[in-house]
Amino acid sequence: MRTIIIEDEKPSARRLERMLEKQDVPVEKLLHSVNDSIQWLLENEQPDLIFLDIQLSDGLSFEIFEEIDIESAIIFTTAYDEYALKAFKLNSVDYLLKPIDEEELEAALKKFKTKFANTNEVTANLSELKKLLGAETSSKTYKKRFTVKVGQHLKMFPVEEIECFYSENKGTYLHTKDNRSYLLETTLESLEDHLNPEKFYRVSRKFFVNINAIEDMVSYTNSRLKVKLNHFNEQEIIVARERVKDFKEWLGN
């Protein structure tokens, strides 16, 4: 079992590491900030279990989830219980208040091992669920055009004319084949249910790309991919490392 600790207080991190070693759980890495954690997770295979403090030196650890699709199980550790509800909406196995008690830690580890004992069975069930969901949504209708306000006018853009949707400076934009961007009154998250997944793929938290607008793809650092569209050149479009495999499968469908 691969385990890491993300904790801004180094003495607390080392104490937890020693407690885990007593439980025969070796710790692969100690991390202390949001930025360092994101960088490490981008460059390494995700562990089975993360012990995650909520308040880190450069922000709340929830910010990590905004940058990376975390698939690891999480046991949250914190001196405050005000974040408990939000924590349990994520991949949380348990929530330990500091100072961590050895018996509570042991109980959390047992909960993790019980929950993830049948990993293959869970994976198989998820696969079947995806197939069922696919069958149920195959007849779903998606938006065929988007309307944007330009001055006092409204313009309509068929999805065939849209190369990508992207976020920038807290705004959401669509970019067209004639190399122009338009501000939308929505968010990328809300677009998820309105875009045909056969045509658009969310390559990162900042971009949906149209498969018909892809001109080139090249290898990028940390096992990622850089996508070049026919006209869009305002930002680099990077496929997040944890999405590369799924992105390649999407391309082949």
C-alpha positions in Angstrom: 0.0 0.0 0.0 1.4 3.4 -1.0 0.8 6.2 1.4 1.7 9.9 1.6 1.1 12.6 4.2 0.3 16.2 3.3 0.7 18.2 6.5 2.1 21.8 6.8 3.5 21.3 10.3 6.6 19.1 9.9 6.6 17.9 13.6 3.0 16.7 13.2 3.8 15.1 9.9 6.7 13.2 11.4 4.6 12.2 14.4 1.9 10.8 12.1 4.6 9.0 10.1 5.9 7.2 13.2 2.3 6.3 14.2 1.7 4.8 10.8 5.0 2.8 10.9 3.8 1.3 14.2 0.7 0.1 12.2 3.0 -1.4 9.5 2.0 1.4 7.1 5.2 2.8 5.4 5.0 6.4 4.2 6.4 7.2 0.8 6.4 11.0 1.0 5.8 13.9 3.3 4.5 17.1 1.7 3.8 20.4 3.3 2.0 22.8 0.9 -0.7 23.0 -1.8 1.8 23.8 -4.5 4.3 21.1 -3.6 1.5 18.5 -3.4 0.1 19.4 -6.8 3.6 19.2 -8.3 4.3 15.8 -6.7 1.0 14.4 -7.7 1.6 15.5 -11.3 5.0 13.8 -11.4 4.1 10.6 -9.6 1.5 7.9 -9.7 -1.2 8.6 -7.2 -0.9 6.7 -3.9 -3.5 4.3 -2.5 -4.1 6.5 0.6 -3.4 10.2 1.4 -3.4 11.6 5.0 -4.4 15.2 4.2 -4.3 18.2 6.6 -6.9 20.8 5.5 -5.1 24.0 6.4 -1.7 24.0 4.6 0.9 26.7 4.6 -0.3 28.3 1.3 -4.0 27.6 1.4 -6.7 25.0 2.0 -6.0 21.5 0.7 -9.3 21.5 -1.1 -7.5 23.6 -3.7 -5.5 20.4 -4.7 -8.8 18.9 -5.9 -9.4 21.9 -8.2 -6.1 21.1 -10.0 -6.0 17.3 -10.0 -8.6 14.5 -10.3 -7.6 12.7 -7.1 -8.4 9.0 -7.2 -6.7 8.1 -3.9 -8.6 7.4 -0.7 -8.3 10.3 1.7 -8.1 10.4 5.5 -8.4 14.1 6.5 -6.5 15.3 9.5 -7.1 18.8 11.1 -7.4 20.7 14.4 -10.7 22.1 13.3 -14.0 20.3 12.6 -15.6 23.1 10.6 -14.6 21.5 7.3 -15.9 18.0 8.0 -19.0 18.3 5.7 -16.9 19.4 2.8 -14.3 16.8 3.4 -16.8 14.0 3.3 -18.0 15.1 -0.1 -14.6 14.1 -1.5 -12.9 10.7 -1.5 -12.9 10.6 2.3 -12.5 7.4 4.3 -12.4 9.2 7.7 -11.8 12.5 9.4 -9.4 12.6 12.3 -9.1 15.6 14.7 -5.7 16.6 16.0 -4.0 15.6 18.2 -4.5 12.2 16.5 -5.3 9.3 18.8 -3.6 6.0 18.0 -6.8 4.0 18.5 -8.7 6.4 16.2 -5.9 6.1 13.6 -6.1 2.3 13.8 -9.8 2.4 13.3 -9.5 4.7 10.3 -6.9 2.3 8.7 -9.3 -0.6 9.3 -12.1 1.3 7.7 -9.8 2.0 4.7 -8.8 -1.6 4.3 -12.4 -2.8 4.6 -13.7 -0.3 2.1 -11.0 -1.0 -0.5 -10.5 -4.7 0.1 -12.4 -5.7 -3.1 -10.7 -3.2 -5.4 -11.1 -5.4 -8.5 -14.8 -6.0 -7.7 -15.3 -2.2 -7.3 -13.6 -1.5 -10.5 -15.7 -4.1 -12.3 -18.8 -2.6 -10.8 -17.8 0.9 -11.9 -17.2 -0.4 -15.4 -20.6 -1.9 -15.6 -22.1 1.2 -14.1 -20.5 3.3 -16.8 -21.9 1.0 -19.5 -25.4 1.3 -18.0 -25.1 5.1 -17.8 -23.9 5.2 -21.3 -26.9 3.1 -22.4 -29.3 5.4 -20.5 -27.8 8.6 -21.9 -27.3 7.5 -25.5 -30.6 9.1 -26.4 -29.8 12.3 -24.5 -30.0 15.5 -26.5 -27.2 18.1 -26.3 -27.0 21.8 -27.1 -26.7 22.4 -30.8 -25.9 26.1 -30.5 -24.8 28.7 -27.9 -26.0 32.3 -27.7 -23.7 35.1 -26.5 -24.3 38.8 -26.0 -22.1 41.1 -28.1 -22.8 44.7 -27.2 -26.6 45.1 -27.6 -26.8 42.2 -29.9 -27.1 38.4 -29.5 -25.1 36.1 -31.6 -25.7 32.4 -32.1 -22.9 29.8 -32.7 -23.6 26.2 -33.8 -21.4 23.8 -31.9 -19.8 22.9 -35.2 -18.2 26.3 -35.3 -16.8 26.2 -31.7 -13.2 25.0 -31.3 -13.1 25.0 -27.5 -14.5 26.3 -24.3 -12.1 27.7 -21.7 -11.9 29.6 -18.5 -9.7 32.7 -17.9 -9.7 35.3 -15.1 -12.9 33.8 -13.6 -14.7 34.0 -17.0 -15.8 31.3 -19.3 -15.4 31.7 -23.1 -16.1 29.9 -26.3 -13.6 30.2 -29.2 -14.8 29.9 -32.8 -13.3 28.7 -36.0 -12.9 32.3 -37.1 -10.5 32.8 -34.3 -12.6 34.9 -31.9 -13.5 34.4 -28.3 -16.8 35.3 -26.7 -17.7 35.5 -23.0 -20.4 33.1 -21.8 -22.7 33.7 -18.8 -22.0 30.2 -17.4 -19.2 28.0 -16.0 -17.2 25.1 -17.4 -18.8 22.8 -14.8 -22.3 23.7 -16.0 -21.4 23.0 -19.6 -20.6 19.3 -18.8 -24.2 18.2 -19.2 -24.8 20.2 -22.3 -21.9 19.1 -24.5 -22.0 15.9 -26.5 -19.1 13.8 -25.1 -18.5 12.3 -28.5 -17.6 15.8 -29.8 -16.1 17.6 -26.7 -13.7 16.4 -24.1 -12.6 18.2 -20.9 -8.8 17.9 -21.2 -8.2 19.9 -17.9 -10.1 22.0 -15.4 -9.7 24.9 -17.9 -10.6 23.4 -21.3 -13.2 21.5 -23.3 -11.9 20.8 -26.8 -13.8 19.9 -30.0 -12.4 16.7 -31.5 -12.9 18.2 -35.0 -10.7 21.2 -34.1 -7.6 19.3 -33.1 -4.7 19.9 -35.5 -1.9 18.3 -33.6 -0.9 16.6 -30.3 2.6 16.4 -28.9 4.2 14.8 -25.8 4.7 17.3 -23.0 6.5 17.2 -19.6 5.4 14.8 -16.8 3.7 12.4 -19.2 1.2 15.0 -20.3 0.0 16.0 -23.8 -0.1 19.4 -25.5 -3.0 19.9 -27.9 -2.9 22.3 -30.8 -6.2 23.5 -32.3 -6.7 24.8 -35.8 -6.9 28.5 -34.7 -6.9 28.9 -30.9 -3.5 30.1 -29.6 -4.3 32.3 -26.6 -3.1 29.7 -24.1 -1.4 26.3 -24.1 -3.8 23.5 -23.9 -2.4 20.7 -21.8 -4.1 17.4 -21.1 -3.7 16.7 -17.4 -1.6 13.6 -16.8 -4.3 11.7 -15.1 -6.6 12.3 -18.1 -4.2 11.3 -20.8 -5.3 7.6 -21.0 -9.0 8.4 -21.1 -8.3 11.2 -23.6 -6.6 8.7 -26.0 -9.5 6.3 -25.6 -11.9 9.1 -26.4 -9.9 9.9 -29.6 -10.2 6.3 -30.7 -13.9 6.0 -30.3 
